[in-house]
Amino acid sequence: MVRPQGLRGEVVVELGTNREERLAPGSRLAAGGLEQRWLQVVRAAPLPPARRSVLSGGPRRWRVAFEGFHSREQAEALRGLVLLAPPMGEPGTLWAHELVGAEVRDREGRRLGRVGALEANPASDLLVLEDGGLVPLRFVVSTAPGLVEVDAPPGLLS
C-alpha cells in the first residue's frame, strides 16, 4: 500500500501481479503480519501511469476503496502494508513453490529424488530432480506438503 488517496478512505495500491481481478469488488486481501486481517475491496480503478513508469514498465497503481475505511485518517493506517491474495485456481492446482524441494516417490513409496526445479516443455512441463532426472507433470498422481507421488512408466528414471 503506497499512500492514502483523497479524503474518502481510498488508498493507492501498487499491483504486483498481472491478475487485475485481484482488485475486483468483493475480493479479499490479507493485510498485516502476525495480526493479519482481511480487507474487502469495494471499488478499484487504475490510476493514469506516470510517464517514467510507462517507459520503464514500472509499477501499475490503482485507487482502491476497502470496506470500513471512510476517511483519510483510516486509510493512513494502511500505509506501507503488503497485501496478499489467496491462491487462485481449482483444487488440485500445482504450484511451483510447493513442488520445488519436495521429495518424489513412486506409487510403491520408493524414493526417486527431490524436485530441484520445474522446466517448461510443450508436451508436458517437467519436474527436474536434483540428480538431473526428468518427470513429466502428467505423471504426478498426488501431492502433499513436501511430497510428490508419481506414476512414471518403467525405465523413465533408470
C-alpha positions in Angstrom: 0.0 0.0 0.0 1.6 3.3 -1.1 -0.5 6.1 0.5 -4.0 7.4 1.1 -5.7 8.9 -1.9 -8.3 11.7 -1.3 -10.5 12.2 1.7 -12.9 9.2 1.4 -10.7 6.4 2.7 -9.3 5.3 -0.6 -5.6 4.2 -1.0 -3.1 3.8 -3.7 -2.0 0.2 -4.3 0.9 -1.0 -6.4 -0.3 -4.1 -8.2 2.4 -6.7 -8.2 0.6 -9.1 -10.4 -1.0 -9.1 -13.9 -4.2 -10.5 -12.4 -6.3 -7.3 -12.2 -9.2 -9.4 -10.9 -7.5 -9.4 -7.6 -9.0 -6.0 -7.1 -12.5 -6.8 -8.3 -15.3 -5.6 -6.0 -15.9 -8.2 -3.3 -12.4 -9.7 -3.5 -10.5 -10.1 -0.2 -6.8 -9.3 0.5 -4.9 -10.2 3.6 -3.1 -7.3 5.3 -0.6 -7.3 8.2 1.8 -9.7 9.7 1.1 -11.5 13.0 -2.2 -9.8 13.5 -3.4 -10.5 9.9 -6.8 -9.1 8.9 -8.8 -9.3 5.8 -9.7 -6.3 3.7 -12.6 -6.4 1.2 -12.4 -4.4 -2.0 -15.4 -2.1 -2.5 -14.2 -0.5 -5.7 -10.9 -0.1 -7.6 -9.8 1.9 -10.7 -6.4 2.1 -12.4 -4.6 5.4 -12.0 -3.0 7.0 -15.1 0.6 5.8 -15.2 3.4 8.3 -14.6 5.5 8.9 -17.7 8.6 7.3 -16.2 6.7 4.1 -15.1 5.3 3.7 -18.6 8.7 3.9 -20.2 10.3 1.6 -17.6 7.5 -0.9 -17.3 7.3 0.3 -13.7 4.5 -0.5 -11.2 0.9 -0.2 -12.0 -1.0 1.8 -9.4 -4.7 1.6 -8.5 -7.0 3.7 -6.4 -8.8 1.2 -4.1 -11.6 1.6 -1.6 -11.9 -1.1 1.2 -15.0 -1.8 3.2 -15.0 0.0 6.5 -12.5 2.7 5.5 -14.3 6.0 5.0 -11.7 8.7 5.9 -8.2 9.7 5.1 -7.2 9.1 8.7 -8.4 5.5 8.5 -6.6 5.0 5.2 -3.4 6.3 6.6 -3.3 3.3 9.0 -2.9 1.1 5.9 0.2 2.9 4.6 3.1 0.6 3.9 1.1 -2.7 4.4 1.8 -5.5 2.0 -1.4 -7.1 0.8 -1.6 -10.8 -0.2 -4.3 -12.6 -2.0 -5.3 -16.2 -1.6 -4.1 -18.6 -4.3 -6.2 -18.7 -7.4 -7.0 -21.9 -9.2 -9.0 -25.0 -8.9 -8.5 -27.5 -6.1 -5.5 -29.7 -7.0 -3.7 -26.9 -8.8 0.0 -27.5 -8.7 2.1 -24.5 -7.5 5.9 -24.3 -8.3 6.8 -23.0 -4.8 5.1 -26.2 -3.3 6.9 -28.6 -5.7 10.5 -27.4 -5.6 12.2 -29.2 -2.7 9.5 -31.8 -2.4 10.5 -35.5 -2.2 9.4 -37.6 -5.2 8.2 -41.1 -4.6 6.6 -43.7 -6.9 3.3 -45.5 -6.1 5.1 -48.2 -4.1 6.7 -45.5 -1.9 10.2 -45.8 -3.3 12.2 -42.5 -3.1 13.0 -41.2 -6.6 14.7 -38.0 -5.6 13.9 -34.4 -4.8 12.5 -31.7 -7.1 15.2 -29.2 -7.8 13.3 -27.1 -10.4 10.5 -27.0 -12.9 11.0 -26.8 -16.7 8.5 -25.6 -19.2 8.0 -28.1 -22.1 5.4 -28.0 -24.8 4.3 -31.6 -24.3 4.2 -31.5 -20.5 6.0 -29.4 -18.0 8.8 -31.3 -16.2 9.8 -31.9 -12.7 13.6 -31.6 -12.7 15.1 -33.8 -10.0 18.2 -32.8 -8.2 20.1 -35.7 -9.9 19.0 -34.5 -13.3 16.1 -36.9 -13.8 13.1 -35.5 -15.6 9.5 -36.4 -14.7 6.6 -35.0 -16.9 3.9 -33.4 -14.7 1.3 -35.6 -16.3 2.7 -38.5 -14.2 2.0 -36.7 -10.9 -0.8 -38.5 -9.2 -0.9 -36.7 -5.8 0.8 -34.1 -3.7 1.1 -33.4 0.0 3.3 -30.8 1.8 6.9 -31.8 0.9 5.8 -34.9 -1.1 5.0 -35.7 -4.7 3.7 -39.1 -5.8 4.2 -40.1 -9.4 3.1 -43.0 -11.6 6.0 -43.0 -14.0 6.4 -45.7 -16.7 9.1 -48.3 -16.1 12.6 -47.1 -17.2 11.8 -43.4 -17.1 14.2 -42.7 -14.2 16.6 -45.6 -14.6 
